[in-house]
Amino acid sequence: MGLASRRALRLYCSRAIFSVLTQDLLAALTVSVLSIPESMAFAQLAGLPPSMGLCSAVVGGLVYALASSSDVAVAGPTSIQSLIVLSALTAWDPQDARRIASSIAVLSAIMYLILWVLRLDRIFSVVLSDTLLSAFLSAAALVVGLNQLPLLFQVQVPHNHSALFYLVDFFKRVVPDTNLVSLFFAITCVFVLVAGKTSSKLIVPNVRLQSIMYGILVFLCTSLSMVVSYCMDLEGRYLVRQVGQIPSGFPSWEAPLFTSRFYKLLFPAFLCALIGYLQSVSVGSIYQKKHAEYTQLLAASLEESSEIEERLLDYQQGSQFVSGQELIALVFANLSSGLVFGYTVTTSITRTILNQSIGAYTSMSSIGSALIILTFVQSLGFVFAFLPRCILGSIVISAVVKPVLDGLNEVFRLYRWSRWAEAAVWVSTFFGVIFISVDIGLGIGIACNLVYIAFAHRSGMVASVETRNDCRSVLVLQGSLSYLHCEQIQRIYAQECIDVLDLRGVEHFDSSIVQVISKLQFHQIIVDADSDFPPISSAVIREESSVLAA
């Protein structure tokens, strides 16, 4: 079992289970409602039968949740990997398509294992800064939202890697082909979900109740839309597309196909593994941080015993995203998916965003989602037959609004703090993902970030601890400070009980350092009078005479 599932099991074996069970269950139900049609659509995009997408979502998603270190990440088929599989299948006999796709999943698992053995995850932790991850996640969330627009307007738009050209094709078809009934239901659903989530924060101060209210809203929108669709015969009278009957059962098992030409599958398997890992790390790490902040708010808002609050805080302190553990989780997830006749899986941006926005607390939500999908596939596929597809798009759009706004807030903060080089990394990553494609945009961001590190942080960091005449412990930092030094600063602060931070010898710092310093409780933060260090608190002192007097 992975770190996240072990933490969840310990929490579920305590009294704190009643504080988190409702949220995990609501998140599992909501994510499964989205995952079923999305997994079938991605399988069709890859040129595979829909049952393979469902099989991948169940087996790959379940194994990933059991082995991962992330509490909120949800794995399954994705659009990028589906397109890579589609391009690989063009060189093979269509009758062998399912076995070839399974072979690519098995080879991807081997690639992940090689990355783990060589410890290449450490390299990725160096090149993926918080600024880059923020830009990538905001742009990816925006792309996900734009991809839902054809569902809302009920128009057919050919897939395109570039969100810009995709949007151009969409507007070419939106005027003559829009289904106004579908659009009305979609806009109503988006308004209800966004307004409900915003108003709940104003009406209910309890974070736990806010998440439950949002989950109930999603469930009501889904249920009512199915009832209205059935009673009014929306598909027959108004041509509103529905999810339709879900295929029951999984495809019969066949061994993956490894022939003398299997070497032609190595490159697409490598692309799936590389993109899958980068996507898993970028989405998983940033949402694990958001989850840690949410956990603290939840523990503080509980009106229950201090024992439960202590349990939740202990859970949050042990909740860390480990990139090496993610490689192991992806190894087992893709290997199991390929062996049971699925295809490649990785962390899904859409489902992870939705899972976190509903208020999932532990990895049990991801495990429960996979089991719910399995139940529906085996016996309850008829339940979603009358669900309008536009409602699925509305749920996704309402979930991606906050990540996009958070990203824009991040770039404005970089502007206020005069972090121009980091802002350039953010902008290049964001627009690279939007205008070109998700994978190439991420590559552009990594390249720009490497250039930024090479020129802005050439001298590195020098840290020393001193004791002043007033018996206060002072952490003196010199050189260039970057996101690579955040953990070291936090470790020194905790071990040495630092009271004062001296930054007068610092040549350059980035926004990650500022955010870490703002969270640590320093009595004084000493900077030069002409430093561009932002006034994050009253502890920042710019005049040396004041420091000496203190």
N, C-alpha and C positions, 0 to 999 in steps of 0.2 A: 504494500500500500504506500501511496505517496504521502508527502508531508501534510497536504491539505485534508485528505481523507482521514488521516490519523488524528489530526486536530479536531475535525468534525465529530469523529466517533467519541473522543473524550468529552467533548462538550455535550453531545447527545446523551451521554451516560450520567450527566449531572442534572441538577434542578433547573439549570439554565435552558433546558430543552424547550420549555414552554414559552420562552422569550424569543426563540428563533424559528421554531417549527412552522408557525403560520406563514412567516415571510418566505422561508425556503419552499414551502408547498405552493404558495401563490406564484412565485417565480418559476417553479418547475412547470406548472400548468400553462403559464403564459408563454414560456419559451417553447414548450412542446407544440402549442398551437401554431406558432410561427415556423418551427423547424420542419413540420411534416410537409407542407407545400413547398417550402424553400428547398429542402433536400431533393424532392422530386424534380423541381425546376432545374437545379444545378446538374443533376444526373442527365436530364434531357439536353442541357447545354453541352455536356461532354459527349453526347452521342450514345448514351447508355440508357437502359430501361430505368424507369422511376424507382423500381424496387431496389436497385443498387444504391441509390441515394439514401433511401430509408435504412437500408442495412448498414451503410457507413455511419449514418447519424446515430444509430442504436449502439452498434458494437464499438466503433471508433470513439464515439462520445462517452460511452460508459467506461471504457478502459482508460481513456485520457483523464477523466474525472477521478478515477481511483488512483492514478499514478502521478498526478500533477501536484505542483506546489501552490497553485493559484486557487483561491476560494471562489472566484466568480467567473473565471474563463470557461467558455463552452466550446467544445470542438465539434467539427462536422465537415461536410463538403463545403468548399468555397468556390466562388466564381473564377478566381485566377487559376487555381489548380485545375478546375474543370476545363478551362480553355487550353491549358497545357496538355491535358490528357486528350482533348479533342484533336489537337494538332498532331499528336503522336499516333493516333489511331488511323490517320489518313493513309499511312504507308502499309497498313495491314488489311487482311481480309476482314470484312465487316462481321462475318460469322464468329471471328475470334475476338471481337471487341471487348467482351466482358472479361475474358481471361487475360487479355493484354492489360486492361485497366487494373485488374487485381495484381498482375505482375509488377506494374509500375508502383503500386502501393508497397509491395514487399521490398522492392529495390530502394524505395524512398526510406523505408525503415532501416535498411542497411546503411544508407548515406547518413542518416541521423546518428547511427551507432558509431560510424567513423568520426563524425564531428565530436561526439562525446569522448571517444578514446583519445583523440588528439587534443582535447581540451580547447577547442576552437571557440567555445562559448565565451571564454575570457576575452577574446579579441572583440567579439560583438559587444560585450559590456563596456568596452573602451570607446567604441565608435558611436554608440547610441546614447546621446545626451538627452536630458530631460526636455530641452528645447526642441530637439529633433523629433522626439516621441510625441510631444504635444502637437507639433505641426502635422505629423503623419496621421495621428488619430483624428484630429479635427478635419483634415482633408478627406480621410477615408470615411468618416461619418457623413460628411457632405456628399460624397460620391454614393454612399449607400442610400441616402435620402433621395438623391436625384434619380437613382435607379428604380425608386418606388413610384415615380410620377406616372409612368404608363399604366400602372395598376389603378391609380386614382382616376385618370382621364379615360382609361380603358382604350388605349391606342396601342398599336403594334409598332415597336421601335427596334431595329436591328441592334445587336450588342456591339459596343465600341469600347476599346480600352480607354480612350480619352473622354472624360466627362464633358468637355467642351463640345466636341463633335456629336456626342450622344445627345446633348441638350439641343443642338442645332437640328438634328433629325427629329427630335421630339416635337419641337415647335413647328416643323414642317407638317406634321400630321395632327397636331392638337386641335386646329380649328375645324377641319372638315370631318374628323373622325371621333370627336369627343362624345362620350356617353354622359349626358347631363345628370341622369339619375345616379349613375355610379359616382360622379363627381360630387353630387350633393351628399350622399352617404359618407363619402370619404372626408369631405371638409367638416361635416358635422362631427364625425368621430375624432378628427385631429383637434378640433376646437374643444370638445368635451374633455379629452385627455390632457391637453396642455393647460387649459383653464383649471381643470380639477387638480392637477399636480401643483400648479402655482398657488391656488387658493388654499389648498391643504396646509401649505407652509405658513400661511398667514393665520389660519383658523386653529390648527392643531400644532402646538409646540413640540409634541412628542414625535421623535423621528420614526419610531417603530410604527405608530399609528398612521403617519404620513405614507409610509411604504405600503401598509396594508390597504389604505384607502385607494391608492393608485392601482394596486393589483386588483381590487374589487371593481374599479372603473373599467379596467381592461377586460375583465371577465364579463361584466355587464354589456359592454359594447359588442363583444363577440357573440354573446348569447342572444341579445336582442336582435342583432343583425341577421342571425340565422333564422329566428322566429319570423321576422318581417319578410325575409327572402322566401321562406316557405309559404307563408300565408298569402303574400301578394304575387307569388310566382314571378319574381323579378327577372329570372333568366328567360322565361318564356314570353312575358309581356314587354319587358323593357331591355332585354338582351344584356343584363348585368351578369358578367361571368362569375361562376362559382368555383370553389375548389374541386367539387366533384367527388366521386367515389374513390376512396383510397385503396390501392391494390392490397389485397390481403396476402399475408405470408411473405417469405423471402425466396429468392431464386434458388433453384437446386444447386448443390455444391459441385464445383468442378475445380480441379487443381489449377493454379496459375500456370500460364504458358511460358515455358523457358525453352526456346529453340536455339539453333545455331546463330540466329539473327538477334538474340536477346540484347547484344551489345548496343543495338540501335535504341534501346529503351533507357540506356544509362544516362544520356543527357537530359531527357525529359524528367527522369526520376531525380536527377541532381537539381534541376530547376524547381521541382515541386518541394524538395527538401529545403533548399536555400530560402525560397520565398516563404514556405511554411514556417520555418524557424524564425525568420525575421518578423513575420506577422505575429507569431505566437509570443515572442519576447516583447515586442513593442506594445501590443495590446494588453498582454498579461501584466507586465510590470507597472504600467501607468494605472490600470484599473485596480491593481493590488494596493497601490498607494491611496486611491480614492476609497477603497474598501476599509483601509485602516482608519481614515478620517471618519468614515461613517460609523465604524465600530465604537469609536470614542464618544461620538454624539449619542449613539444608542445607549451605551452604558450610563452616560450622564443623565439621560432622560427617564431611566427606569425608576419607577416608584416602588420597587420591590426590595428584597433584602440585600444587604451589602455583600453577602456571599455570592449572589448571582452577578452583581456588578463586578466583583473581583474576578469571577470566572470569565466574564466577557473581556475584561481588560487583559487577563492572562492570555486569552485566545488571541487578542489583537497583537500583543507583544511577540508572540511566537509566530505570527503570520508574516512570513517573508517569502518573496518571490525568488526562487533559485533557478537560474538559467540552465545549469547542468541537469537539474531535475526535470526541466521541461523537455530536454533532449531525450531523456529516458522515457518520459510519458509519450512523446511523439513516436519513439521506436515501437513501443508496445501497441499504441493506438493504430498505427499504420500496418504493423505486422498482423494484428488480429483482424483488421478490416480487410486486408488483402486475402487472408486465408479463409475468410468466411464469405468471400465473393462480394466484398465492397470495393471501394477505391480510396484514393488518398484523402486524408483529413488533416486539418490543423485548426487553430483557434479561429472561431468565426467572429468577425467584428460585430455584425448585426446582433447575433444572439448574446454575445458578451455584454454589449451595451444595454440590451433589453434586460438581461438578467440582473445587472447591477442597478439599473434604474428602478426596477420593481422592488428592490431591497433584499436580494438574496444575501444570506449571511454566511453560509458554509457551502462546501462543495457538494453537500447532499442535494442541493437544488439541481445541479447538473446531473447527478446520478438519478434523481427522481425524474428529470425530464427524459432521459434515455429510456427509463422503464415505462413511462407513460406512452412514449412513441411506440415502444414494443407492444404494449397492450392494445393500442389503437390499430396497429398494423395487423395483429393477429385476429382481433374480433370486433373492434368498434370503429372500423373505418367509415361506416355510414354516417357517423355523428357530424363530421365536418362537410358532408356533401353539399349542404346548402349555405355554407359560409361564403359571402362575397369576397372575391380576391382584393377588392379595393380596401376592405377593412384591414387586411394584413399590411398593406402598404401604409395605411394611416397609423397603425400601431408602431411600425418601424420609424416613420417620420417623427412622431411625437417623442420617440426615445432618443433620436439623434440631435434634437434641438439643443439640449444642454451641452453635449460635447463640442458642438460647433461654436457655441457662445463662449464656452470656457477657453477654447483655443484663441478666439479673437481677443478675449480679455488678457490672455498671456502675451500676445504680441503688443498690445497697448501698454502692458506693464514693462516690457522690454524698452518700448519707446520712452516711457516716463523715466526709467532708470538709465537712459542713454546707453543701452547695451546694443550698439548699432551692428556689431559683427554677428551677435546671436540673432538679432532681428533678421539679418540677411540669410542666415541658415534657416530660420523659420519660414520666411517668405519663399525661398527657393524650394524647400521641401513641399510646402503647401501647394504652390502653383504647379510644381512638377507632377504631383499626384493628380491634381485637377485637370491639367491641360494635356498631359501625356498618358500616364498610366500609373497604377498604384505601385508596381514593382520598380519601374524606371524612376518614378518620383522619389521613392525611398532611396534608391541608389544615388540620385543627385544629392539628396540631403546628406547621406553618409560622406560623399566626396567633399561637399562644402564644409561639413563639420571637421573632417580631417585637416583641411586647409586652415580652418579657424584654430584648431588645437596647435598645429605646427607653428603658426605665427604669433598667436596670442599667449601661449603658455610654454615658451621655450625654456624658461629658467626653472620651472618646477616650484615646489613648495618646501620651505624650511620651517619647521615648528620647534619651539622650545618652551619650557615651562619655568617660570621664575616666581620668586616670592618677594613681594614689595615690603617696604617698611611697615605698612599698615597690616601685615600678615595676610594679605590677600594673594591668592594664586592667580598668576597672570599667564595667559597663553599668548605667546608672541609668534605671529606668523609673518613670513617674508617670502618674496618671490611672486609667482603667478598662481592664483587659486582658481581651480576649475571644478566641474562636477565630479572629477575623478578623486578629489580630496574630501568630499563630503563625509564619507563613512569614517575616514581617519580623524577628522575634526570632531565628529560626534563621539568617537571612541575615547579620544583624549579628554573631552569634556566630562564624560561619565567616570573615567578612571581617576582623574586628578582633581575632581571637584573644583573646576575653574570658576572664578568670580569675575575676572576682567579679561577682555579680549583686546589685544594690541595689534592693530592693522596698519600702523604707520609705515612699515617696511614692505607693504604689499604693492606690487607694480600693476597688477591687473586681477580682476575677479569677474566671475560670471554670475548670472541670475540664480543658479542653483545654490551657490555659496551664500548669497543674500537670503534666500528662503530658509536655508538650514540655520543660519545665524539668528534669524528672526524667531525661530521656534525654540532655540536654546535660551535659557534664562540667565543671561549675563547681566551683572550689575552695571557694568560700564563697557562700552565699545569705543575704543580710542582710534580715531582716524585723523589724518592730516587735515588742516583747515581748507586746503584746496582740493581735497579728495572728492570724487564724484560718487562716493558711497551714499546710497539713498537714506533719508531719515526714517528708518523703519520703526524706531521707538525713541522714547526720551532718554534711553541709555546711551545713545550715540553722542559722543563728545568730540568736538573738532578743535578745541583750543588746548594746547599742551599744558598751559599754566593751570587750567582747571583740573586737569588730571593729577598734576603734582600736588596741588593743594588738597585734593581728596585723599 
